[in-house]
């Protein structure tokens, strides 16, 4: 707070006081700088008064006072002019603002008649000066309030102009009040009414809005496709105008892509296994990752087809662009087309206002993974073939095409050649997709990978469940290797997660596997060779004890499962030395 900011007002008030009281007046600020003066002080404006002066005393004390006999008042004790003072009397009135003394108004009588008038009217005079001091303080507060508002307005203007989004403020009639730099760049900055950037139905709808709105799709003037948000300007619950922010579709897609690119990176090192067939598949996938060719991944459910697709994407030049996956078998036929290609507003009943981009648009510059491509309906296969050939898509309800740059990776567990023969899959699309076929072997054909995969999954599940990593017993591993794993790695991962959940002694044993798996293991333990009944009985009893445990309770459950009494079980254990 500085009186220097309103020095012109201070000088006017100083002259007004002098004209009323007919005595020399001076005003100094809190740094003892003389800002204004009349009479003898008019020539010393701008000078700094002495630190030992009465003004300095008034600043320090923050109180008004009258010096009737110069040299005798407390304020005169340290004055430099104490012994040669030519003043007859003096009045000092502090100027205070928010509890702080920011200056002093001084009246100095250099004549006896001025002293007499001053002393006789000191009450009224001091009251008058206090009102003048309040006037000066009020002027400063108003100035600083206005200054704060101007600064805030400038800050807001800088912030608004720095937005990478077009912004326009309009009144209730649609007249444009303010725009930012991005708006001027996109719309040439010549528009004066909202109707010049929006069509009739849309801008009239905006002016009738009584609540905020988000993500409205619209084609603006100049063919600019974008999404806009609407915010109401309210004063005392009364709508005074609207703020519209606009993002072009390119900006929206870039935002979506940035979000999607933040997904966890998957490399070929995350594909676990050392079998020859798996290493061959990985080598081929690595080799084609740097190309733009379409890849068709073939393999049973649960073999890790999406894992391969992600690894190819993250090893390709498109790794900084989005990876978008869609399961063609998981979405109803009537919704799949809109999910893939998107739709315009009003394209069908229930269509979202503003429309919606499809997976092809979301994957622009990146990779689109079509899982279970073999389940795609025929009418969409034709549309997909056209996209692959022309690199353009047509959104539902749209009358124009959109260019897309997408690398396609497809996958299926079905035999597409058989489906082509059956007539349920287009031959031309099959040839277009089957440029680089990558075949992932099932888990049952690579028994050597089961142990290493299981160890990796045990560690992964333990970390997920916040548990210590248990050890795998030989019998547990034997049970895993004996199983056919029709669900492949996905089934193995589910079984491992179950086992880690129920294991409570740090050792994974067959009894920790899901009962379904255990019963299949016990059934398969009979094997294909002919063995003695005693050998089979011993093995079945041992498997039951491994499963239920060898405690008293475990023996009892094993006996019930085997259909024999507990006493018989103990006798057999002793007999076979189990």
C-alpha positions as CSV (number, residue, x, y, z in Angstrom):
1,X,0.0,0.0,0.0
2,X,1.7,3.2,-1.2
3,X,0.3,6.7,-1.5
4,X,2.7,7.2,-4.5
5,X,0.0,5.3,-6.5
6,X,-2.5,8.2,-6.0
7,X,-0.1,11.1,-5.8
8,X,-2.3,13.3,-8.0
9,X,-5.3,12.8,-5.7
10,X,-3.1,13.5,-2.6
11,X,-2.0,16.8,-4.1
12,X,-5.6,17.9,-4.9
13,X,-6.7,17.0,-1.4
14,X,-3.7,18.9,0.1
15,X,-4.6,22.0,-1.8
16,X,-8.3,21.6,-0.8
17,X,-7.3,21.5,2.9
18,X,-5.1,24.5,2.5
19,X,-7.9,26.5,0.9
20,X,-10.2,25.7,3.8
21,X,-7.9,26.3,6.8
22,X,-5.7,29.0,5.3
23,X,-2.6,27.4,6.8
24,X,0.4,25.7,5.0
25,X,-0.3,22.0,4.5
26,X,2.0,19.1,3.6
27,X,1.5,15.4,3.2
28,X,4.2,12.7,3.6
29,X,4.1,9.0,2.9
30,X,5.3,6.1,5.1
31,X,8.8,6.5,3.7
32,X,8.8,10.1,4.8
33,X,8.7,11.4,1.2
34,X,6.9,14.7,0.9
35,X,4.2,14.0,-1.7
36,X,2.4,17.3,-1.6
37,X,2.8,20.8,0.0
38,X,1.4,24.3,-0.1
39,X,3.0,27.6,0.8
40,X,6.6,27.2,2.1
41,X,6.4,23.4,1.4
42,X,5.5,23.6,-2.3
43,X,9.2,23.9,-3.3
44,X,10.3,20.8,-1.3
45,X,7.8,18.3,-2.7
46,X,9.7,15.0,-3.4
47,X,12.2,15.5,-0.7
48,X,12.6,13.1,2.3
49,X,11.8,14.7,5.6
50,X,14.1,14.1,8.6
51,X,13.8,10.9,10.6
52,X,13.8,13.1,13.7
53,X,10.9,15.3,12.6
54,X,7.4,15.5,14.0
55,X,6.1,13.7,10.9
56,X,8.4,10.7,11.6
57,X,7.1,10.7,15.2
58,X,3.5,10.6,14.0
59,X,4.3,7.8,11.6
60,X,5.8,5.7,14.4
61,X,3.1,6.4,17.0
62,X,0.1,6.3,14.5
63,X,-1.7,9.0,16.5
64,X,-2.8,12.5,15.8
65,X,-1.6,15.4,17.9
66,X,-1.2,19.3,18.1
67,X,2.0,21.0,19.0
68,X,1.0,24.3,20.6
69,X,4.5,25.2,21.8
70,X,7.2,23.9,19.4
71,X,10.2,22.5,21.2
72,X,8.2,21.4,24.3
73,X,6.2,18.5,22.8
74,X,7.5,14.9,22.9
75,X,7.6,14.9,19.1
76,X,10.2,17.8,19.2
77,X,12.6,16.1,21.5
78,X,14.9,14.8,18.8
79,X,14.0,17.3,16.1
80,X,17.0,18.7,14.2
81,X,15.4,22.2,14.2
82,X,14.5,22.2,17.9
83,X,16.7,25.2,18.8
84,X,16.0,27.2,15.7
85,X,12.3,26.3,15.0
86,X,10.3,29.1,13.3
87,X,7.0,27.4,13.6
88,X,4.3,28.8,15.9
89,X,2.2,25.5,16.0
90,X,1.8,22.3,14.2
91,X,-0.9,19.6,13.7
92,X,-0.1,16.0,12.6
93,X,-2.9,13.6,11.6
94,X,-2.0,10.1,10.5
95,X,-3.5,8.4,7.4
96,X,-4.3,4.9,8.3
97,X,-5.5,1.9,6.1
98,X,-6.2,-1.6,7.3
99,X,-4.5,-0.9,10.7
100,X,-1.3,0.5,9.1
101,X,-0.1,4.1,9.1
102,X,0.6,5.0,5.5
103,X,1.2,8.7,5.7
104,X,0.7,12.0,7.7
105,X,-1.2,15.2,7.0
106,X,0.6,18.1,8.6
107,X,-0.6,21.7,9.2
108,X,2.0,24.3,10.2
109,X,1.3,27.8,11.5
110,X,4.1,30.2,10.8
111,X,2.2,33.3,12.1
112,X,0.7,34.1,15.5
113,X,-2.8,34.7,14.1
114,X,-2.6,31.3,12.4
115,X,-1.5,29.7,15.7
116,X,-4.5,31.3,17.5
117,X,-7.0,30.1,14.9
118,X,-5.5,26.6,15.0
119,X,-5.7,26.3,18.8
120,X,-9.1,27.8,19.1
121,X,-10.6,25.4,16.5
122,X,-8.4,22.4,17.2
123,X,-11.3,20.0,17.9
124,X,-13.1,20.8,14.6
125,X,-9.8,21.0,12.8
126,X,-8.7,17.6,13.9
127,X,-12.0,16.1,13.0
128,X,-11.8,17.7,9.6
129,X,-8.3,16.3,9.0
130,X,-9.3,12.8,10.1
131,X,-12.0,12.9,7.5
132,X,-9.5,14.1,4.9
133,X,-7.1,11.3,6.0
134,X,-10.0,8.7,5.6
135,X,-10.7,10.2,2.1
136,X,-7.1,9.6,1.1
137,X,-7.1,6.1,2.5
138,X,-10.4,5.3,0.7
139,X,-9.0,6.6,-2.6
140,X,-5.9,4.4,-2.2
141,X,-8.1,1.3,-1.4
142,X,-10.3,2.0,-4.4
143,X,-7.3,2.4,-6.6
144,X,-5.7,-0.9,-5.4
145,X,-9.1,-2.7,-5.8
146,X,-9.3,-1.5,-9.3
147,X,-5.6,-2.4,-9.8
148,X,-6.3,-5.9,-8.5
149,X,-9.2,-6.3,-10.8
150,X,-7.1,-5.1,-13.8
151,X,-4.4,-7.5,-12.8
152,X,-6.9,-10.3,-12.5
153,X,-8.4,-9.5,-15.9
154,X,-4.9,-9.5,-17.4
155,X,-4.1,-12.8,-15.8
156,X,-7.4,-14.3,-17.0
157,X,-6.7,-13.0,-20.5
158,X,-3.3,-14.6,-20.5
159,X,-4.7,-17.9,-19.2
160,X,-7.6,-17.9,-21.7
161,X,-5.3,-17.0,-24.6
162,X,-2.9,-19.8,-23.6
163,X,-5.6,-22.5,-23.8
164,X,-5.2,-24.9,-26.7
165,X,-9.0,-24.8,-27.1
166,X,-11.1,-22.3,-28.9
167,X,-13.2,-20.1,-26.5
168,X,-15.9,-17.7,-27.1
169,X,-18.2,-15.7,-24.7
170,X,-21.6,-14.6,-26.0
171,X,-24.5,-12.6,-24.5
172,X,-28.1,-13.7,-24.3
173,X,-28.7,-12.6,-27.9
174,X,-25.7,-14.5,-29.3
175,X,-23.5,-11.5,-29.8
176,X,-19.8,-12.4,-29.4
177,X,-18.3,-10.5,-26.5
178,X,-14.8,-12.0,-26.2
179,X,-12.7,-14.7,-27.9
180,X,-9.3,-16.2,-27.3
181,X,-6.3,-16.5,-29.6
182,X,-7.1,-20.1,-30.6
183,X,-10.6,-19.1,-31.6
184,X,-9.4,-16.3,-33.8
185,X,-6.9,-18.6,-35.5
186,X,-9.6,-21.3,-36.2
187,X,-12.4,-19.0,-37.2
188,X,-10.4,-16.1,-38.6
189,X,-11.5,-13.8,-35.7
190,X,-14.1,-12.0,-37.8
191,X,-17.3,-13.4,-36.4
192,X,-19.5,-11.0,-34.4
193,X,-22.5,-13.3,-33.8
194,X,-22.6,-17.0,-32.9
195,X,-24.7,-17.7,-36.0
196,X,-21.6,-17.1,-38.0
197,X,-19.9,-20.2,-36.7
198,X,-22.9,-22.4,-35.9
199,X,-25.9,-23.4,-38.0
200,X,-29.4,-22.1,-37.1
201,X,-30.8,-25.0,-35.1
202,X,-27.6,-25.4,-33.1
203,X,-27.0,-21.7,-32.0
204,X,-30.7,-21.3,-31.2
205,X,-30.5,-24.4,-29.0
206,X,-27.5,-22.8,-27.2
207,X,-29.4,-19.6,-26.5
208,X,-32.3,-21.6,-25.0
209,X,-30.0,-23.7,-22.7
210,X,-30.6,-23.4,-19.0
211,X,-27.9,-25.8,-17.9
212,X,-24.3,-26.6,-18.7
213,X,-23.6,-29.1,-21.4
214,X,-20.6,-31.2,-22.5
215,X,-19.3,-33.0,-25.6
216,X,-21.8,-31.8,-28.2
217,X,-20.6,-32.8,-31.7
218,X,-21.1,-30.1,-34.4
219,X,-19.8,-29.2,-37.8
220,X,-18.9,-25.5,-37.5
221,X,-18.5,-23.0,-40.3
222,X,-15.7,-23.8,-42.7
223,X,-16.5,-27.5,-42.3
224,X,-14.6,-27.7,-39.0
225,X,-15.8,-30.8,-37.1
226,X,-15.5,-30.6,-33.4
227,X,-17.0,-31.0,-29.9
228,X,-18.1,-28.1,-27.8
229,X,-18.9,-27.6,-24.1
230,X,-21.4,-25.0,-22.9
231,X,-21.1,-23.1,-19.6
232,X,-23.7,-20.6,-18.3
233,X,-22.6,-17.2,-17.0
234,X,-24.8,-16.6,-14.0
235,X,-25.1,-13.6,-11.7
236,X,-27.4,-14.1,-8.7
237,X,-28.9,-17.1,-10.3
238,X,-29.8,-15.1,-13.4
239,X,-28.3,-16.2,-16.8
240,X,-26.3,-13.3,-18.3
241,X,-24.5,-15.2,-21.1
242,X,-22.6,-18.3,-22.2
243,X,-19.1,-19.5,-22.5
244,X,-18.5,-22.0,-25.4
245,X,-15.2,-24.0,-25.7
246,X,-14.6,-25.8,-28.9
247,X,-12.2,-28.6,-29.7
248,X,-11.7,-29.9,-33.3
249,X,-12.1,-33.6,-33.9
250,X,-8.3,-33.8,-34.5
251,X,-7.7,-32.3,-31.0
252,X,-10.2,-34.7,-29.4
253,X,-8.6,-37.7,-31.1
254,X,-5.1,-36.5,-30.0
255,X,-6.3,-36.3,-26.4
256,X,-7.9,-39.7,-26.6
257,X,-4.7,-41.1,-28.2
258,X,-2.5,-39.6,-25.5
259,X,-4.6,-41.3,-22.8
260,X,-4.7,-44.6,-24.5
261,X,-0.9,-44.6,-25.2
262,X,-0.3,-44.5,-21.5
263,X,-1.2,-48.2,-21.3
264,X,1.3,-50.7,-19.9
265,X,4.0,-51.5,-22.4
266,X,4.1,-55.1,-23.5
267,X,7.2,-56.5,-25.1
268,X,8.2,-59.9,-26.4
269,X,10.1,-60.5,-23.2
270,X,6.7,-60.7,-21.4
271,X,5.8,-63.8,-23.5
272,X,7.0,-66.6,-21.3
273,X,8.3,-69.9,-22.8
274,X,11.3,-71.6,-24.3
275,X,9.8,-74.3,-26.5
276,X,10.9,-74.3,-30.1
277,X,7.4,-73.7,-31.5
278,X,6.8,-70.7,-29.3
279,X,10.2,-69.2,-30.0
280,X,9.5,-69.6,-33.8
281,X,6.2,-67.7,-33.4
282,X,8.0,-64.9,-31.4
283,X,10.8,-64.7,-33.9
284,X,8.4,-64.2,-36.8
285,X,6.3,-61.7,-34.9
286,X,9.5,-59.7,-34.0
287,X,10.5,-59.7,-37.7
288,X,7.3,-58.3,-39.0
289,X,6.7,-55.8,-36.1
290,X,8.6,-53.1,-38.0
291,X,6.6,-53.4,-41.2
292,X,3.1,-52.1,-42.0
293,X,1.8,-55.5,-43.1
294,X,-1.4,-57.0,-41.7
295,X,-0.8,-59.8,-39.2
296,X,-3.2,-62.7,-38.5
297,X,-2.6,-64.4,-35.2
298,X,-3.9,-68.0,-35.0
299,X,-4.3,-69.9,-31.8
300,X,-6.7,-71.5,-29.3
301,X,-8.4,-69.4,-26.7
302,X,-6.1,-68.5,-23.8
303,X,-2.9,-68.9,-25.7
304,X,-2.0,-65.1,-25.5
305,X,-3.1,-63.8,-28.9
306,X,-3.6,-60.2,-27.5
307,X,-0.3,-60.4,-25.7
308,X,1.4,-61.1,-29.1
309,X,-0.6,-58.3,-30.7
310,X,0.5,-55.8,-28.0
311,X,4.1,-56.9,-28.3
312,X,4.1,-56.4,-32.1
313,X,2.6,-52.9,-31.6
314,X,5.1,-51.9,-28.9
315,X,8.0,-53.1,-31.1
316,X,6.8,-51.2,-34.1
317,X,7.3,-47.6,-35.3
318,X,3.7,-46.9,-34.1
319,X,4.6,-47.6,-30.4
320,X,3.9,-44.0,-29.4
321,X,0.4,-44.1,-30.9
322,X,-2.7,-45.9,-29.5
323,X,-3.2,-49.6,-29.4
324,X,-7.0,-50.3,-29.6
325,X,-8.5,-53.7,-29.1
326,X,-12.0,-55.0,-29.7
327,X,-13.4,-58.5,-29.4
328,X,-15.7,-59.1,-32.4
329,X,-17.4,-62.1,-30.7
330,X,-18.2,-60.1,-27.5
331,X,-20.3,-57.4,-29.1
332,X,-23.8,-58.0,-30.6
333,X,-23.9,-57.8,-34.4
334,X,-26.1,-54.7,-34.5
335,X,-23.7,-52.8,-32.3
336,X,-20.4,-54.0,-33.8
337,X,-20.6,-51.7,-36.8
338,X,-21.0,-48.5,-34.8
339,X,-18.3,-49.6,-32.4
340,X,-15.9,-50.1,-35.3
341,X,-16.8,-47.2,-37.5
342,X,-18.6,-44.8,-35.2
343,X,-21.8,-42.9,-35.9
344,X,-23.2,-39.4,-36.4
345,X,-25.8,-37.7,-34.2
346,X,-29.2,-39.0,-35.0
347,X,-27.9,-42.0,-37.0
348,X,-30.3,-44.3,-35.1
349,X,-32.6,-44.3,-32.1
350,X,-30.6,-43.9,-29.0
351,X,-27.6,-42.4,-30.8
352,X,-25.6,-40.2,-28.5
353,X,-25.9,-36.5,-29.1
354,X,-22.8,-35.3,-31.0
355,X,-22.1,-38.8,-32.3
356,X,-19.3,-41.1,-31.4
357,X,-15.9,-42.0,-33.0
358,X,-15.3,-45.6,-33.8
359,X,-12.4,-47.8,-33.0
360,X,-10.8,-47.1,-36.3
361,X,-10.7,-43.4,-35.5
362,X,-9.4,-44.0,-32.0
363,X,-6.6,-46.1,-33.4
364,X,-5.6,-43.6,-36.0
365,X,-1.8,-43.6,-36.5
366,X,-1.6,-46.7,-34.2
367,X,-2.7,-50.3,-34.2
368,X,-6.2,-51.8,-34.2
369,X,-6.5,-55.4,-32.8
370,X,-9.5,-57.3,-34.0
371,X,-9.8,-60.3,-31.8
372,X,-12.0,-63.2,-32.8
373,X,-12.3,-61.9,-36.4
374,X,-13.7,-65.3,-37.4
375,X,-17.0,-64.3,-35.6
376,X,-17.5,-61.1,-37.6
377,X,-20.8,-61.1,-39.5
378,X,-20.6,-61.2,-43.3
379,X,-22.1,-57.7,-44.0
380,X,-19.4,-56.2,-41.8
381,X,-16.6,-58.2,-43.5
382,X,-17.4,-56.4,-46.7
383,X,-17.2,-53.0,-45.0
384,X,-13.9,-54.0,-43.3
385,X,-12.4,-55.1,-46.6
386,X,-13.2,-51.7,-48.1
387,X,-11.5,-49.9,-45.2
388,X,-8.4,-52.1,-45.7
389,X,-8.3,-51.3,-49.4
390,X,-9.2,-47.6,-49.3
391,X,-7.9,-46.5,-45.9
392,X,-11.2,-44.6,-45.3
393,X,-14.2,-45.2,-43.1
394,X,-17.8,-44.1,-43.2
395,X,-19.5,-43.4,-39.9
396,X,-23.1,-44.5,-39.6
397,X,-25.4,-41.7,-40.7
398,X,-22.5,-39.7,-42.3
399,X,-22.4,-38.6,-46.0
400,X,-18.6,-38.2,-46.2
401,X,-15.6,-40.5,-45.6
402,X,-12.8,-40.0,-43.0
403,X,-9.2,-40.9,-43.8
404,X,-7.6,-43.3,-41.3
405,X,-4.0,-44.6,-40.9
406,X,-4.2,-47.9,-39.0
407,X,-2.1,-51.0,-38.8
408,X,-4.5,-54.0,-38.5
409,X,-3.7,-57.1,-36.4
410,X,-6.4,-59.8,-36.4
411,X,-6.7,-62.9,-34.4
412,X,-9.0,-66.0,-34.2
413,X,-9.2,-69.4,-32.7
414,X,-11.3,-70.6,-35.6
415,X,-10.2,-72.3,-38.9
416,X,-10.8,-69.5,-41.4
417,X,-10.1,-71.7,-44.4
418,X,-12.9,-74.0,-43.3
419,X,-15.2,-71.0,-42.8
420,X,-14.3,-69.7,-46.3
421,X,-15.4,-73.1,-47.7
422,X,-18.6,-73.0,-45.6
423,X,-19.3,-69.5,-47.0
424,X,-19.3,-67.8,-43.6
425,X,-16.1,-65.9,-44.2
426,X,-15.2,-63.9,-47.3
427,X,-12.4,-65.3,-49.3
428,X,-11.1,-61.9,-50.4
429,X,-11.0,-60.7,-46.8
430,X,-9.2,-63.9,-45.7
431,X,-6.4,-63.3,-48.2
432,X,-6.2,-59.6,-47.2
433,X,-5.8,-60.6,-43.5
434,X,-3.6,-63.6,-43.9
435,X,-0.6,-61.7,-45.1
436,X,1.6,-62.7,-42.1
437,X,0.1,-65.6,-40.2
438,X,1.6,-66.2,-36.7
439,X,0.6,-69.5,-35.2
440,X,0.7,-69.7,-31.4
441,X,1.0,-73.4,-30.2
442,X,-1.3,-74.6,-27.4
443,X,0.1,-75.2,-23.9
444,X,-0.4,-79.0,-24.2
445,X,2.0,-79.1,-27.1
446,X,4.8,-77.5,-25.1
447,X,5.0,-79.3,-21.8
448,X,8.5,-77.9,-21.2
449,X,7.0,-74.4,-20.9
450,X,4.5,-75.3,-18.2
451,X,6.9,-75.2,-15.3
452,X,8.6,-71.8,-16.3
453,X,5.1,-70.3,-17.0
454,X,3.8,-71.6,-13.7
455,X,6.7,-70.1,-11.8
456,X,6.2,-66.8,-13.4
457,X,2.5,-66.8,-12.7
458,X,3.0,-67.8,-9.1
459,X,5.3,-64.8,-8.6
460,X,2.8,-62.5,-10.5
461,X,-0.2,-63.7,-8.4
462,X,1.6,-63.5,-5.1
463,X,2.5,-59.9,-5.8
464,X,-1.1,-59.1,-6.8
465,X,-2.4,-60.8,-3.7
466,X,0.3,-59.2,-1.4
467,X,1.5,-62.7,-0.3
468,X,4.9,-64.3,0.0
469,X,5.9,-66.3,-3.0
470,X,5.2,-70.0,-2.2
471,X,7.4,-72.9,-3.4
472,X,6.2,-75.4,-5.9
473,X,6.4,-79.0,-4.7
474,X,7.3,-81.8,-7.1
475,X,3.8,-83.3,-6.8
476,X,2.2,-80.0,-7.6
477,X,4.4,-79.6,-10.7
478,X,3.7,-83.2,-11.7
479,X,-0.1,-82.5,-11.6
480,X,0.4,-79.3,-13.7
481,X,2.3,-81.2,-16.4
482,X,-0.2,-84.1,-16.4
483,X,-3.1,-81.8,-17.2
484,X,-4.0,-81.1,-20.9
485,X,-4.9,-77.4,-20.3
486,X,-7.7,-77.0,-22.8
487,X,-7.9,-73.3,-21.7
488,X,-4.2,-72.9,-22.2
489,X,-2.3,-70.1,-20.3
490,X,-5.5,-68.4,-19.2
491,X,-6.7,-71.6,-17.5
492,X,-3.2,-72.2,-16.0
493,X,-3.2,-68.6,-14.6
494,X,-6.7,-69.1,-13.0
495,X,-5.5,-72.3,-11.4
496,X,-2.3,-70.7,-10.1
497,X,-4.3,-67.7,-8.6
498,X,-6.6,-70.1,-6.9
499,X,-3.7,-72.1,-5.5
500,X,-1.9,-69.0,-4.2
501,X,-5.1,-67.8,-2.5
502,X,-5.7,-71.1,-0.6
503,X,-2.1,-71.9,0.2
504,X,-1.3,-71.2,3.8
505,X,2.0,-72.9,4.5
506,X,4.3,-71.6,1.8
507,X,4.3,-74.9,-0.2
508,X,2.0,-75.4,-3.2
509,X,0.7,-78.9,-3.3
510,X,-1.9,-80.7,-5.5
511,X,-4.6,-80.2,-2.8
512,X,-4.3,-76.4,-3.4
513,X,-5.4,-76.8,-7.1
514,X,-9.1,-76.3,-8.0
515,X,-11.2,-79.4,-7.2
516,X,-12.2,-79.6,-10.9
517,X,-8.5,-79.9,-11.8
518,X,-7.8,-82.3,-9.0
519,X,-10.6,-84.7,-10.0
520,X,-9.4,-84.7,-13.6
521,X,-5.8,-85.4,-12.3
522,X,-7.0,-88.3,-10.2
523,X,-9.0,-89.7,-13.0
524,X,-6.1,-89.4,-15.5
525,X,-3.8,-91.0,-13.0
526,X,-5.1,-94.4,-14.0
527,X,-3.1,-93.9,-17.2
528,X,-3.2,-95.9,-20.4
529,X,-1.0,-98.8,-19.2
530,X,-2.3,-101.9,-17.3
531,X,-1.2,-101.8,-13.7
532,X,-2.0,-104.0,-10.7
533,X,-5.0,-103.1,-8.5
534,X,-2.7,-102.6,-5.5
535,X,-0.6,-100.1,-7.4
536,X,-3.7,-98.2,-8.6
537,X,-5.1,-98.3,-5.0
538,X,-1.9,-97.0,-3.6
539,X,-1.7,-94.1,-6.1
540,X,-5.3,-93.1,-5.6
541,X,-5.0,-93.0,-1.8
542,X,-1.7,-91.1,-2.1
543,X,-3.4,-88.5,-4.4
544,X,-6.3,-88.1,-2.0
545,X,-4.0,-87.5,0.9
546,X,-1.9,-85.1,-1.1
547,X,-5.1,-83.2,-1.9
548,X,-6.8,-83.2,1.6
549,X,-3.7,-83.2,3.7
550,X,-2.2,-85.7,6.1
551,X,-3.7,-84.3,9.3
552,X,-6.5,-86.1,11.2
553,X,-9.1,-84.0,9.5
554,X,-7.4,-84.6,6.1
555,X,-7.5,-88.4,6.6
556,X,-11.2,-88.2,7.5
557,X,-12.0,-86.2,4.3
558,X,-9.9,-88.5,2.2
559,X,-11.7,-91.6,3.6
560,X,-15.1,-90.0,2.7
561,X,-13.9,-89.1,-0.8
562,X,-12.6,-92.6,-1.4
563,X,-15.8,-94.3,0.0
564,X,-14.0,-96.2,2.8
565,X,-13.9,-96.0,6.5
566,X,-11.2,-94.1,8.4
567,X,-9.9,-97.3,9.9
568,X,-9.6,-98.9,6.5
569,X,-7.8,-95.8,5.2
570,X,-5.2,-96.1,8.1
571,X,-4.8,-99.8,7.4
572,X,-4.2,-99.2,3.7
573,X,-1.7,-96.3,4.5
574,X,0.2,-98.7,6.7
575,X,0.0,-101.5,4.2
576,X,1.3,-99.5,1.3
577,X,3.6,-97.4,3.5
578,X,2.2,-94.2,2.1
